[in-house]
Amino acid sequence: MNSNKGAVQSRVTWRHRWAAYRLDHKRVAAESWRRLFATPFATVMAWLVIAIALSLPTGMSIAINNLQSLGEHWDGGVSASLFLDARVDEKRARQLAETLRDRSDVSEVVFISREQALREFEQVSGLDNVLSYLDENPLPSVLVVTPTDLSMSSAASERFIETMSSIPGVEKVQLDMQWVNRLQQILTLFDRLATVLALLLALGVILVIGNTVRMTIEQRRDEIVVAKLVGASDSFVQRPFLYAGAWYGLGGGILACVIVWVVSWWLSGPIESLADAYQASFYAHSLGVLPALAVCTIGVVMGLLGSAVAVFKHLREIEPT
């Protein structure tokens, strides 16, 4: 029997195309990763450069956040210490405290007598043996005044100090939040400096990765020419170098996180000792999981940008003759 059968035409669905597309990307990504270790010294050096560029602004950001949290810890304790004249006796000091409690800009007043101030100073300083030889108590009575506005600005703080200083019997006024306000202003300046530093270092990382990928392109020039001769598309030729840039950025980001974690662990001991010396409980925060993922993501993005600059500029110049 004769049977006439022609060629069977199969139709490629979008699912088959998508599966082939993903398989090709996996293959190219794995091949790009393996090619990095063909030159391990150059790869590690590139990772170190990227890691240093990423760890510097990250470390500054963590330090600024820790100092800001330290300032916020004191926001609920805004108070002004009114040191009274030594000639003001305890009865007059208590009357002055009652007068201040009636003011609208004052929420609370705590009276500390001269004897109480001396006992607290002995407990803090440990000089009770020395102070016992004094003929009289050198410390004045103190009124600890808590203002109604706990988030007053620097200008409002100065006006509050002037108002309290003008009260008869008050010799000196010290606002406990003055150092916090100055700290916040300094931190705002350093925050902007950290942003500028991060942008400059990001530009440097992009240029470093771009130059590294450009050198890789030059090394594989013959391979690129052959691929274009057999009809490879531009996206097919560009894909390995884009993945290489992403791997550079990811490796640098992971190494930057390791550097930040090691430095934070190394400094945690002295920071805790310094906090104990001032009888303060302060926990220095390090790089968390989500910020670490953000650093790695930023590294990948910068790697893609740097490789894209090199790919789109130099690959177009390589054409078969």
C-alpha positions in Angstrom: 0.0 0.0 0.0 1.2 3.4 -0.8 0.5 6.0 1.7 1.2 9.6 0.9 2.3 11.4 4.0 3.7 14.9 4.0 5.8 16.7 6.6 4.0 17.3 9.8 4.0 21.0 10.8 4.1 21.6 14.6 2.9 24.9 16.1 5.1 26.5 18.8 2.9 27.9 21.5 3.7 30.9 23.8 4.3 28.4 26.6 7.0 26.7 24.7 8.6 30.1 23.8 8.5 31.2 27.4 10.0 27.9 28.6 12.8 28.2 26.1 13.4 31.8 27.0 13.7 30.9 30.7 16.0 28.0 30.0 18.3 30.2 27.9 18.5 32.8 30.7 19.3 30.2 33.2 22.0 28.8 31.0 23.5 32.3 30.3 23.4 33.3 34.0 25.2 30.1 35.0 27.7 30.5 32.3 28.4 34.1 33.2 28.9 33.0 36.9 31.4 30.4 35.9 33.3 32.8 33.7 33.8 35.2 36.7 36.0 32.5 38.3 38.1 32.1 35.1 39.9 35.3 36.4 39.4 35.0 40.2 41.9 37.7 41.2 40.2 40.3 39.0 36.8 39.2 40.2 37.7 39.4 43.9 39.3 42.9 43.4 36.2 44.2 41.6 34.0 42.8 44.4 36.2 44.5 47.0 36.0 47.9 45.2 32.2 47.6 45.0 31.9 46.4 48.6 33.9 49.3 50.0 31.9 51.8 47.9 28.6 50.3 49.3 29.7 49.8 52.9 30.9 53.4 53.5 27.5 55.1 53.0 25.7 52.1 54.6 27.9 52.3 57.7 27.4 56.1 57.9 23.6 55.6 57.6 23.6 53.1 60.4 25.7 55.4 62.6 23.4 58.3 61.9 20.3 56.2 62.7 21.8 55.1 66.0 22.6 58.7 67.0 19.1 59.8 66.0 17.6 57.0 68.1 19.7 58.2 71.0 18.3 61.7 70.6 14.8 60.4 70.3 15.3 58.5 73.5 15.7 61.8 75.3 12.7 63.5 73.7 10.4 62.4 76.4 12.7 63.8 79.1 12.8 67.5 78.1 13.5 69.5 81.3 15.2 72.6 82.5 17.3 72.6 85.6 16.9 75.9 87.5 19.8 76.3 89.9 18.7 78.7 92.7 20.8 81.3 94.4 22.5 80.0 97.6 20.7 82.7 99.6 17.3 81.2 98.7 16.1 79.1 101.6 14.0 75.9 101.3 10.7 77.7 102.1 11.3 80.3 99.5 12.3 77.6 97.0 9.1 75.6 97.6 7.0 78.8 97.1 8.8 79.4 93.8 8.0 75.9 92.7 4.3 76.4 93.4 4.4 79.6 91.4 6.0 77.9 88.5 3.4 75.1 88.5 0.7 77.7 87.9 2.3 78.8 84.6 0.7 77.7 81.3 4.1 76.9 79.7 5.1 74.6 82.6 3.7 71.1 83.0 5.6 69.8 86.0 8.0 71.1 88.6 10.2 68.9 90.8 11.9 70.4 93.8 15.4 69.1 94.8 16.7 70.4 98.1 20.3 71.1 98.9 20.5 68.0 101.1 18.9 65.8 98.5 21.2 67.1 95.8 24.2 66.4 97.9 23.0 62.8 98.6 22.5 62.2 94.9 25.9 63.7 94.0 27.5 61.4 96.6 25.8 58.3 95.1 26.8 59.2 91.5 30.4 60.5 92.1 31.4 58.1 95.0 33.1 61.0 96.8 31.1 60.7 100.0 34.4 60.4 102.1 35.8 63.6 100.6 32.5 65.6 100.9 32.3 64.8 104.6 35.2 67.1 105.2 33.4 70.1 103.8 32.1 72.7 106.3 28.9 73.3 104.5 26.9 72.0 101.6 28.2 73.7 98.4 25.3 72.6 96.2 22.3 74.9 95.6 18.6 73.9 95.5 17.3 72.9 92.1 13.9 73.1 90.4 13.5 70.6 87.6 11.0 72.2 85.3 9.3 70.3 82.5 7.9 72.6 79.8 4.5 72.0 78.2 6.0 71.9 74.7 8.2 68.8 74.6 9.2 69.3 71.0 10.3 72.9 71.1 12.6 74.3 68.5 16.0 75.9 69.2 14.5 79.4 69.1 11.7 78.3 71.5 14.3 76.7 73.8 16.3 80.0 74.0 13.1 82.0 74.8 12.2 79.5 77.5 15.7 79.8 79.0 15.5 83.6 79.0 12.1 83.5 80.7 13.3 81.1 83.4 16.5 83.1 83.9 14.5 86.3 84.6 12.8 84.8 87.6 14.1 86.3 90.9 16.2 83.8 92.8 17.3 81.8 89.8 21.0 81.9 89.2 21.5 79.6 86.3 19.2 77.7 83.8 20.3 74.6 82.0 18.0 73.0 79.4 18.7 69.3 79.1 17.5 69.2 75.4 20.0 71.8 74.1 22.5 69.1 73.3 19.9 67.0 71.6 18.9 70.0 69.3 22.5 70.6 68.4 22.9 66.8 67.8 19.9 66.8 65.5 21.3 69.7 63.4 24.7 68.0 63.1 23.0 64.7 62.1 21.0 66.5 59.4 24.2 67.8 58.0 25.9 64.4 58.1 22.8 62.8 56.6 23.1 65.1 53.5 26.8 64.5 53.3 26.1 60.7 53.4 23.6 61.1 50.5 26.2 63.0 48.4 28.9 60.4 49.3 26.5 57.6 48.3 25.8 59.2 44.9 29.4 59.8 44.2 30.4 56.2 45.2 27.5 54.8 43.2 28.8 56.6 40.1 32.2 55.2 40.8 30.8 51.7 41.1 29.0 52.1 37.8 32.2 53.2 36.1 34.2 50.4 37.6 31.8 47.7 36.5 31.5 49.3 33.1 35.2 49.3 32.7 35.4 45.7 33.9 32.7 44.6 31.4 34.4 46.5 28.6 37.6 44.6 29.2 35.6 41.3 29.1 34.0 42.4 25.8 37.5 43.1 24.3 38.7 39.6 25.5 35.7 37.9 23.8 35.7 40.0 20.6 36.3 37.0 18.3 33.5 35.1 20.0 31.2 38.1 19.5 32.1 38.4 15.8 31.4 34.7 15.2 28.1 34.9 17.0 27.0 37.8 14.8 28.2 36.1 11.7 25.9 33.1 12.3 22.9 35.5 12.9 22.8 36.0 16.6 20.6 38.9 17.7 22.0 41.9 19.6 20.0 40.9 22.8 21.5 37.3 22.6 25.0 38.8 22.4 24.4 41.4 25.1 22.8 39.0 27.6 26.0 37.3 29.1 27.6 40.7 29.8 24.5 42.1 31.5 24.4 39.0 33.7 28.1 39.5 34.4 27.5 43.0 35.6 24.6 41.8 37.8 26.9 39.1 39.4 29.6 41.8 40.0 27.0 44.0 41.8 25.5 41.1 43.8 28.9 39.9 45.0 30.0 43.4 46.0 26.7 43.9 47.8 27.0 40.7 49.8 30.6 41.5 50.7 29.6 45.0 51.8 27.0 43.5 54.1 29.7 41.2 55.6 32.0 44.2 56.1 29.3 46.2 57.9 28.3 43.3 60.1 32.0 42.6 61.1 32.7 46.3 61.8 29.4 46.6 63.9 30.4 43.5 65.9 33.9 44.8 66.4 32.6 48.2 67.7 29.8 46.9 69.8 32.0 46.1 72.8 33.5 49.6 73.1 30.1 51.2 72.5 28.5 49.2 75.4 31.4 50.0 77.7 31.1 53.7 76.9 27.3 53.6 77.6 27.9 51.8 80.9 30.4 54.5 81.9 27.7 57.1 81.5 25.2 54.7 83.2 23.0 54.6 80.1 21.5 51.6 78.4 22.0 52.0 74.7 21.9 49.2 72.1 23.7 50.0 68.8 21.7 48.6 65.9 23.5 46.9 63.0 22.4 46.1 59.5 19.1 44.2 59.4 17.9 41.6 57.0 15.7 44.0 54.9 18.4 46.7 54.7 20.9 44.0 53.7 18.6 42.9 50.9 18.3 46.5 49.8 22.1 46.9 49.7 22.4 43.7 47.5 19.6 45.0 45.3 21.3 48.4 44.9 24.5 46.5 44.0 22.7 44.5 41.3 21.1 47.6 39.9 24.4 49.4 39.7 26.0 46.4 38.1 23.3 46.3 35.5 23.7 50.0 34.8 27.5 49.8 34.5 27.4 46.7 32.2 24.6 48.3 30.1 26.8 51.4 29.5 29.7 49.2 28.4 27.5 46.8 26.4 25.5 49.4 24.4 28.6 51.5 23.7 31.2 48.9 22.8 29.2 46.0 21.4 27.8 48.2 18.6 31.4 48.9 17.6 32.1 45.2 17.0 30.7 44.1 13.7 31.9 41.3 11.3 33.8 42.6 8.3 
